[in-house]
Amino acid sequence: MVPEPLLDTFVLCRSKEYLTGIQLEDGPVDDRSKLFEMEPGVLYFICYKSIKALVESGKIDLL
C-alpha cells in the first residue's frame, strides 16, 4: 500500500482527463470563484484535500 499524503499537504499531480468543478478551498460549493479546471496531461501543484476523491477514483495521478 502506498502512503497517503496529509490532507493539507501540497502535491504534484497530473489529470488523466479534463476535469471541472474542483473546489480549491473550504466553503460553499456554489461559490464558483473557487472552482478549478484541470487539463489532461498538465502538471499541477495543489492541496491534496482538494483532489483526494479524484485520486482515489483514478482520475488524477500523484507524481
Rosetta blueprint (number, residue, H / E / L):
1 M L
2 V L
3 P L
4 E L
5 P L
6 L L
7 L L
8 D L
9 T L
10 F E
11 V E
12 L E
13 C E
14 R E
15 S E
16 K L
17 E L
18 Y L
19 L E
20 T E
21 G E
22 I E
23 Q E
24 L L
25 E L
26 D L
27 G L
28 P L
29 V L
30 D L
31 D L
32 R H
33 S H
34 K H
35 L E
36 F E
37 E E
38 M E
39 E L
40 P E
41 G L
42 V L
43 L E
44 Y E
45 F E
46 I E
47 C E
48 Y H
49 K H
50 S H
51 I H
52 K H
53 A H
54 L H
55 V H
56 E H
57 S L
58 G L
59 K L
60 I E
61 D E
62 L E
63 L L
